[in-house]
Structures are given as C-alpha cells and as structure tokens.
Amino acid sequence: MPAISVIVPVYNTQKFLEKCLESIINQTFKDIEIICINDGSTDNSMSILNDYSEKDSRIKIINQKNAGLSCARNTGINNAKGEYIGFVDSDDWIDLDFFEKLYNAAKNYDADIASAGIKRVRSYKWKYHLKIKEEEVTENTDRKFVLCDVPEKCYVWNKIYRLEKIKQFSLYFEAGIYFEDRCFTCEALSKLKRLVVVPDTYYNYWTNPNSIVKSKSTKKTQDAKYTNEKMMKILKLNNINLEHYAEKIKKIKFLGLTILKIKIFKHKKQYILFNQIRFEI
C-alpha cells in the first residue's frame, strides 16, 4: 500500500501538464501512487500522460468520458489505495518537498489532515495566498477552520487526508457544479478529527484569467449561491464560529453606477475599481 495516493484530474491542460507531473514524480517523498484521470481530453493531454506513464511506473491512467472535475476526483478516490490521499490540479504544481513534509507531520501527530501553504501564481508574478507561520496541531473544529482560513479559502488541494476517514464518512464531490471544493473541505474539517498545519512548503495555484472558472455565466452564479448556502448549513450544523469570516462591503456610486467597492475582511481592505481593478491594503 502506498503512503499517499495523488489524484490528478486532467482535462485539456496540455500547456501545463508536464510541469504539474514533473513536480509530482520528482517529489523527495517517493512512496506515492499517481492516479491521473483523463476526463475526456480532446487536446494532447492523453499523449503526455502516456509518455510519463512509460517513464514512471507509479503513474496510473484512468480514462473516462468528460464528466467534470468533481466526477474525476471521485474516480480518483474510488481507485486510491494509499494511506492518505492528495489532490493536484493538472494546471498547478507543488514544491518538491510538499508530500514529504505533509506526510511526516501527519504521521508524527497521527493527524487525519495535514495542510500546507498556498502560492497564487499569475503570469510572471506570485504572492502568498496562505502562509503557515508555524506548525500547529488541533482537534478543535473552530481552530481548524481558522488555521486553514476556511471558508474564505475552501481549497481541497493544499492538504492530504486519511483515506480511511474519507471513506468512513463517504466524503465525495457533488457532480456537475462549480466551486465543488467548498462543501468537501468544510465537511472534511468538520468530520475528520485531528489537523496539523505545516510551514515552509507550498501548493502553487496557477490563476488563468481565461479559465472557465474566471468567466462569468448564469450557471456559475447559480452554483456560487448554491454552494455558499450549502456550505453555510454545514458550518451552522457543526456550530462553527463564523466571526473570522465576517465581511463588510461598502459601495461608492456616481450617477447610479458603482465605481468603487471596498471589502473589509479580517482587518484587510480590498478595493475594486470599476468592478475590475483590485488592490489590497
């Protein structure tokens, strides 16, 4: 049984896929299986996967008709054999010591979840999106949400999870919706017992301005509302203190048009000019 099953959903990401796979196969921690779910790609992604599977026997390819990110991740969970599972999106990459540090911390503290920091990458620049300052272990549910900055950052991929617990609680991603991470992450932090947060290693999150998630649509708006409402129900059901999630929005209008929004959140201010230009203080 491998220590970690790494689940990589792949759909038309030929431009980024090699960098993603290189960051996984070159991990300092070698006891992993790499489950790549080709979700009906129509570009050169499948050819890239085949090339890499010939080089590295740890790579397992599963082909399926296009069913979306949630279904691809669920396929990975159902086929995983590791003690822990982790997720890496195929247009992102991870630091080379990412799984070594997460797994060692999880084992040292018998943790069900180990979580790392996040770097957000845009074109030629990056910034810390979530920085873990020091290692900390907790079973307090409120504290788990604060340490992972959830629900603001409901990301599934900067963590590893004990597979036995994921299956015990039947934690899967709801199919056919955007923002599927929100509910899975909240459920996992609520139901799995012990969390350790790990400093000095990062998941590198590529922000593509032309991605489907960045585009606007009625479906996306509806799913955002649906998943937010479902997420809030999970939080209330588990009596999560939401004070750290409080956000206020001020709007400045001219001739009936909103020219500036000011979001006040956790002692930070974000200014949004003409609904496009963003900067923080």
N, C-alpha and C positions, 0 to 999 in steps of 0.2 A: 504493500500500500504506500503510495507516495505521501510525502508530508503535506504538500499543497497541490490542489488542482487549480490551474489557472484557466479561466474561462474567457475566451476571446471571440465575441460576435463579429462577424465580418460581412459587410455589405458595401460593395463598390468603393473601397478605400485603397485602391492600388497606389495612390500617390504617397500614402503614409504607412502602409502595411509593413514594409521592410524595416523601417525604423522601429516600429512597435515590436515586431518579432525579434529583432536584434537585441532590444533591451530586455526581453524575457529569456531568450536562450543563453545570454551572457550573464545572467544573474550569478552573484557569488554563491548563492544557495542553489544547489543542483538537484535536490530531491523533489522535483516537481513533475507533474504531467501538464501538458499544454493542450487544452481542448479548443480547437478552432471550429466554430460553427459557421459554415459558409451559407448565409441566408439568401440564397438565390442571386448571387452577384452576377452582373452582366458585363463587367469590365475584366481586367486581367488579374483580379484578386485570387481566383482559384489557381491559376498558374503559379503565382507567387507562393501560395500555400503548399502546393505540390513540391516546388523546388526546396522549400525549407523542411518539409517532412522527410525528404530524402537525405538531408544533411543531419537531421536531429530526430532520433527515434522517439523522443519524448512527445513529439507533436502528433496529435490525433485529429484527423479532419472528419467532420460530420457535415454532410450536405443535406440541405432541406430547401423546400420551396420558400420563397420570400414570405415571411410571416411577421417580421418586425423584431425590434430589439428585445422586447420582453420575452417572446417565444424562443428566441435564440439563447438568451440567458437561461431560461427554464430548461431547454435541452441540455445545456451545459451542466446544470445542477443535477439533472437526472442521470447523466453519464459520468459524473465525477466519482472518483474513488479515493480522494485524498482525505487526510485528517482534517484539513482546513480547505476552504475554497477562497479564491480571489477573482476579481473581475478586472480586465483591462480592455478598454475600448480600442478598436483597431486603428484609430487615428491619434491615439495618445501613446505615451511611453512612460517607463518607470526608471528611477535611479537603480543602478546596478546592485546596490545592497538592500533594495526595498524589501524583498521577501525574506532575506536573512534576518534583518532587524525585526520585522514584524513577527516572524515565526519564533525567534529566540525569546522575544518579550512575552509572547503568548504562552510558550512552554514554561518560562520562568515563573509566571504568575498564575498558571492554569486558567488563562483567560479564554472566554468564548469569542471575543472580538479583539483584534489589535488594529489600531488606526494610526495612519501616518499623516504628514502634512501634504499640502497641495500647492503646486506652482501653476499659475494660469499663464499660458503662452499665447501671444498674438504676434504673428509675422516675425518681426525681428526683436521683440522685447518680451519680457516676462515679469511677473511680480508674485510675491507670496499671496496666495489666496486663503490658505490656512496654515499657520505656523505653530507647531507644537514646541513650546519652550522647554519643557522638561517631562520626563517620564512620570506618569501617574496612573495608579490603578484604583478602580472604584467599582462597587456594586450598587451604588446609589443611582437610581434612574435619572433623577433631575441632573445630577452631576455628569452623567454620561452624555446627556444632550448638550450641556454647556461645553464640555471638553471637545465635542465633535462639531460644535457650532451648528447644531440642528435645532429647529427646522430650516434655518436660512440656507445651510449647505447640506442638503439631503443627498449626498453623493454615495453611491454604493462601492465605487472602485478604489478608494484610498484605504481600504480595510481588508482584513481576512476574517473569515467566520468559521467557527467549528461546524463542520458539515453535519455531524450527528444532531446538533441542535437545530440547524436549519430544517432538516427533515422531520425532526420531532414536532416542530411547530408548523410544519407544512408552509414554510415561507417561500412564496413564488411571486413572480412579477405579473401584474394584471396585463393581459394581452390587449393589443390594439389601441393603446393610449400613449400620449406623450407624458413626460415627467413621471415615468413609472418608478423612478428611484425613490420618490418622496415617501410613499407608503411602505415600501420594503425596508428602507433604512429606519423609519420610525418604529416599525414592528420589531425589527431585529434588536434595536437598542432597548426596547421595552421588555422583550421576552427573554433574550439571552442574558445571562447573569452577570458576568464579570468582563469589564473593558479595561484594556491598557492602551494608553496613547504613547506614541513613540516619536521622539525628536530626531532631527538630522537625517531624514530620508523622505523622499517626495514622489508623489504621483504627478506627472506632468500632463496637464489638461490643455489640449490644443483647442483654442477657440477660433472656429472657422466662421467668419462673418457671412459666408454664403451657404451655411449649413441649413438643413431643413428645420432644425430646432430654432435657429435665429430668424427664420422667415415668419411672417405673420399669416394667420389663416383663422377661419372660424373654428375649425377643428382644434387648433392649438389653444385658442382662447377658451373653448368649452372644456378641454381637458385640464387646463390650468385651474379653472374654477372647480372642476370635479375632484381632482386630486388634492387640491388645497382643503376642500371641505372634508374629504375622507381622512386626510392627514390630521386635521384638527379634531376629528372624532376619536382617532386613535390616541392623540395626546390627552384629551379630556378623560377618556376611558381609563387611562393609566395615571391620571392625576399629575400630569407633568406641569411644573411651574413655567408659565409662558412669559414671565416678566422679561427674560433676556431676549425675547423675540419681539418685544413691543416696538412698533414703528409708527412714526407720525409723518404725514405728508402735508406740506404747505404748497399752495399754488399761487403764482403771480400772473395775473392776466392783463392784457391790453386789448381794448376793443373786443372783448369777449373771447379772445384767444389766449390759451395758456402758453406763455413764453418761457416760464421757468418753474420747475418743480424742485422743491427742497425736501429730501428724505432724511429724517433724523432717526438714527438707528444705533443703539448701543454706543452713545456718545460720539458717533461719527455723523458727518453730514455729507450727503451726496447731492450734487447739483446737476440737474438735467435741463439743458438749454434747448428750446425748440424740439423737445422730445427726442433728441439725437445725440447731442454733445454731452458727455458725462465727465465729471471730475469730482474728487472727494477731498474732504478736509478732515 
